[in-house]
Amino acid sequence: MKVRYKYFNFYICAVDSMLNKCKQYEKYQDRDVLRESCGVFGIISTTNDIVDYIYNGIFSLQHRGQDGAGIATILRNENLDGDAKINIKKGADFVSRVFENFDFSLLRGNLGVGSVRYPTVGQSRDEDAQPFYVENIREGLAIAHNGNLVNYKQLREELVKEGFNFISDGDAEIILHAVSRELKKNDNIFEAIKQTMRKIEGAYSDVIATGRGELIAFRDPHAIRPLVWAIERNPITNNEITSIIVASESVAFDINNKSNSIEFMGELMPGELLLVKNENNKININKKVILNPADTQKKHCMFEYVYFSRPDSKVDKNKYVYDIRVKLGEELAKIMPIDADIIIPVPDTARPAADGYSKISNIPVKEGLIKNRYIPRTFIMPSQDKREDGVRLKFNTINSVIKNKKIILIDDSIVRGTTLKKIINLLKQNGAKEVHVRITAPPIIAPCFYGIDMANHKQLIAYKYNQDIEKIRKEIGADSLAYQTIDQLIKSINLPKSDLCLACLNNEYPTKEAQRIANEMKKVNNNKERYYE
């Protein structure tokens, strides 16, 4: 019997009164720190105890977004003759804060999705936190989205004209309504998602849970943002499949792999869709590329390897991000050596690269910079003077380590240069004799439209100075400055150049509209933070 969608329970985090007071102040966002847009998690299981999996999974993905978190679960009658119930809990905060003192029994179910979010589109409000849902399609749909749509504005205007209502400013809700529109026309999921893909441009790695008991995962034609999947088997028989899990990174599987029963299966391919159903307590998997081969081409975001992904995540089946970052440091030491006393990484992502640089140069790595991990990437300060102290709030020096030392400062990238300039000044104020900067990514010369929060040429110091390294060096106050080359970057990642999105490094975009916008808008003085809006 067809399951009827009848009940919808919606839990929104209460906003602390002090936070409400702080909203009168300008929000400080350090634009020299790169930000990812989201992390997603999805699971379907033969049990009703999945909420712990989702919570653990999005907790492990907290680095991908710190401005929103949420979980949606679906509980279906085992005999398929009752009602499906979708429960959602979400809010604009860290995972731990959103779910603090929450009764997880309210999220009981055998199917669900979860999200952490940073807003490359939209704001930091409860309404913009994911997952999003609709009630009237397939007994309910709940979506978690990672990525960014280049044709965001056009799609939203089109959907509004067709009568779709929006409660947020985010692009996740756009994809949800776009999928809903196609499912109204064609009940076949593969065909509906295919038609959706043909109408949206950008990066998207998404998971959807339906009231009919289906887990849907799909990836854009270029697989720009990551999406991996795993199989969990019965730990006793090691044969029967009990769960299918999808996530932005493999660390979300590791944190749940208590019985060593979860097997990492690799990444979804460009334009691929994974459809999983629980039929009579048996997991049924259907997985295929739904676009024509001519319309798909890997263009993995190189910053996932350099900065965004956790170092303990696996990529390309058997490679660890950590090993790639060590290799980046090694290659940088080979092409850009410098005589110095110690190597200091900018915490935390540059540590593996510092180890690699040390391996080649035989210069020791020291912890000369200490980061306050309790300062989030986005935080509220009540005055301009206090906002100016942002770097001192985040970093402190160990003076006995750096005093009178020639330092090689390793970092993963330079966006505007403002944060790095302050770090160099901090080191020198506290006794460093020289600071030589080495950057594991090449110069960033173009904006990203695919989910990284650097969407305007005016933000980029390398574009401002036309990649003149000496001018950049003087601007940030370093004694010397050297970047990774694109060729050495590709060598370190160990993928063909054709499989990587290097648009922010070479102004060559994998999608047409992004290329058009980038080419046109850099010719004019535009004050918008994001051109495509």
Secondary structure, DSSP 8 states (H G I E B T S, - for coil): ---EEEEEEEEE----HHHHHHTTS-EEE-TTS----EEEEEEEESSSB-HHHHHHHHHHTGGG-SSEEEEEEEE--TTS-SEEEEEEEEESS-HHHHTTT--GGGG-BSEEEEEEE--SSS-SSGGG-S-EEESSSTT-EEEEEEEEETTHHHHHHHHHHTT---SSSSHHHHHHHHHHHHHHH---HHHHHHHHHTT--EEEEEEEEETTSEEEEEE-TT--S--EEEEEE-TTTS-SEEEEEEESSTHHHHTT-TTS-EEEEEE--TTEEEEEEEETTEEEEEEEE-S-GGG----EEHHIIIIIS-TT-EETTTEEHHHHHHHHHHHHHHHS----SEEEE-TTTTHHHHHHHHHHH---B---EEE-TTS-SEEE-SSHHHHHTHHHHHEEE-HHHHTT-EEEEEES--SSSHHHHHHHHHHHHTT-SEEEEEESS----S---SSSS---GGG-HHHHTTT-HHHHHHHHT-SEEEE--HHHHHHHHTS-GGGEE-HHHHS--SSHHHHHHHHHHTTS----SSTT-
